Each structure stands twice: as structure tokens, then as C-alpha cells.
Amino acid sequence: MKTMTWNAETRCDEVVHEARTEDVVLVQNGRPVAVVMPLEDDDLEWLQIERSPEFIASIAEAREQVRRGECITHEELLAELGITAE
């Protein structure tokens, strides 16, 4: 991950050029304000899903279920589905 200072002299084309190969954190007045990252064709859809309130809530609920012990191991799932591990 690369860090770049964002100010009146920062050129957008330079930021985009750097972000073609790695995430770029833009810093203004010593604080991070944005991230510019490379995207493949299907990345935008995943990014929208990952930032949706519903997805974030589902992750929080799953973590809570694990905390309460309301989960099974991978091996138990395979056995329940009748799949043999190779």
C-alpha cells in the first residue's frame, strides 16, 4: 500500500497511475482521507456488496453466532452433507 499526499498540487492522473498496481492512501493534513485502488472487471460489484449495510450486518451476526457457539466445524459440515474429505 502506497501513501500519497493530497493537496492542490496533486495530479489525479498521477494518483490513478500509481493505483493501477497497488492501493494508494491519500493523506491530507497528516490524516488519511481516501483510498484509490486497482479494480478488475468484477471488483466493483464485490466492492458494492462488501460495503452494503446488509452485508456488514450479516458478518456481525455470523461473528456473534460463533461467539455463542452456534456453529459447526468444517468437518462436521462435510459429514452432514455426506461429503468425504480428500
C-alpha positions in Angstrom: 0.0 0.0 0.0 1.4 3.3 -1.0 0.7 6.7 0.6 0.5 10.0 -1.3 -0.2 13.5 0.0 -3.4 15.1 -1.4 -3.2 18.8 -1.9 -3.8 21.5 -4.5 -0.8 20.4 -6.5 -1.6 16.7 -6.5 -2.4 15.5 -10.0 -5.3 13.0 -10.4 -3.6 11.2 -13.3 -0.5 10.5 -11.1 -2.7 9.0 -8.4 -4.6 6.9 -10.9 -1.3 5.8 -12.5 0.1 4.7 -9.1 -3.2 2.9 -8.2 -3.1 0.6 -11.3 -0.8 -1.8 -9.4 -1.5 -1.1 -5.6 -3.8 0.6 -3.2 -3.0 4.3 -2.7 -3.9 6.0 0.5 -4.4 9.8 0.1 -3.3 11.8 3.1 -4.3 15.4 3.7 -3.0 17.4 6.7 -1.5 14.2 8.1 -4.8 12.3 8.1 -5.9 9.6 5.6 -8.9 10.8 3.6 -9.3 8.3 0.8 -8.1 5.1 -0.8 -7.7 4.6 -4.6 -7.3 1.0 -5.6 -6.9 -1.0 -8.7 -10.1 -2.7 -9.9 -10.7 -5.7 -12.2 -14.0 -6.1 -14.1 -15.9 -7.9 -11.4 -14.3 -6.0 -8.4 -16.8 -3.1 -8.5 -19.8 -5.4 -7.8 -17.9 -7.1 -4.9 -16.9 -3.7 -3.5 -20.6 -2.6 -3.5 -21.6 -5.8 -1.8 -18.9 -5.6 0.8 -19.9 -2.0 1.8 -23.6 -2.6 1.9 -25.2 -2.3 5.4 -26.9 -5.7 4.9 -23.6 -7.5 4.3 -21.8 -5.8 7.2 -24.7 -6.8 9.5 -24.6 -10.4 8.3 -20.9 -10.5 9.1 -21.6 -9.1 12.6 -24.3 -11.7 13.1 -22.1 -14.5 12.0 -19.4 -13.4 14.4 -22.0 -13.3 17.2 -23.2 -16.8 16.3 -19.6 -18.1 16.5 -19.1 -16.3 19.9 -22.3 -18.1 21.2 -21.0 -21.4 19.9 -23.8 -21.7 17.3 -21.7 -23.1 14.6 -20.2 -26.4 13.4 -16.7 -27.3 12.1 -15.8 -27.8 8.5 -15.5 -31.5 9.1 -19.0 -31.6 10.7 -20.5 -29.8 7.7 -18.9 -32.2 5.3 -20.2 -35.1 7.3 -23.7 -33.6 7.5 -23.7 -33.1 3.7 -22.4 -36.6 3.1 -19.1 -35.4 1.5 -15.9 -37.2 2.2 -12.8 -35.0 2.6 -10.0 -35.9 0.3 
